[in-house]
């Protein structure tokens, strides 16, 4: 039972983290955009 609870908590935390890292923003034809704060271009 303890392993099941640990697994469920881990799954919930992993799902929540992925959602927090997502961001909106327009992308160019290659799927890239420039971070306005750092000026660095990155692609998805």
PLY file of the C-alpha trace (Angstrom):
ply
format ascii 1.0
element vertex 44
property float x
property float y
property float z
element edge 43
property int vertex1
property int vertex2
end_header
0.00 0.00 0.00
2.86 2.38 0.82
4.38 1.80 -2.64
1.05 2.60 -4.31
0.72 5.87 -2.43
4.31 6.80 -3.30
3.65 6.02 -6.97
0.47 8.10 -7.02
2.14 11.08 -5.37
5.06 10.86 -7.81
2.68 10.76 -10.78
0.76 13.80 -9.52
3.94 15.79 -8.95
5.35 14.88 -12.38
2.12 15.94 -14.09
1.99 19.24 -12.21
5.58 20.07 -13.08
5.03 19.55 -16.80
2.11 21.95 -16.77
4.11 24.59 -14.91
6.91 24.53 -17.48
4.64 25.12 -20.45
4.36 28.63 -21.85
2.47 30.37 -24.57
4.04 32.35 -27.35
4.15 32.56 -31.09
6.61 30.41 -32.98
8.19 30.81 -36.39
8.09 28.25 -39.23
10.69 26.10 -37.45
8.77 26.11 -34.16
11.21 28.54 -32.51
10.90 31.87 -30.74
13.09 34.39 -28.92
12.89 34.77 -25.16
12.34 38.51 -24.68
14.15 38.62 -21.34
17.32 36.78 -22.34
17.30 37.33 -26.10
17.97 33.61 -26.64
16.16 31.76 -29.42
14.91 28.26 -28.60
12.82 25.66 -30.39
10.14 23.21 -29.32
0 1
1 2
2 3
3 4
4 5
5 6
6 7
7 8
8 9
9 10
10 11
11 12
12 13
13 14
14 15
15 16
16 17
17 18
18 19
19 20
20 21
21 22
22 23
23 24
24 25
25 26
26 27
27 28
28 29
29 30
30 31
31 32
32 33
33 34
34 35
35 36
36 37
37 38
38 39
39 40
40 41
41 42
42 43
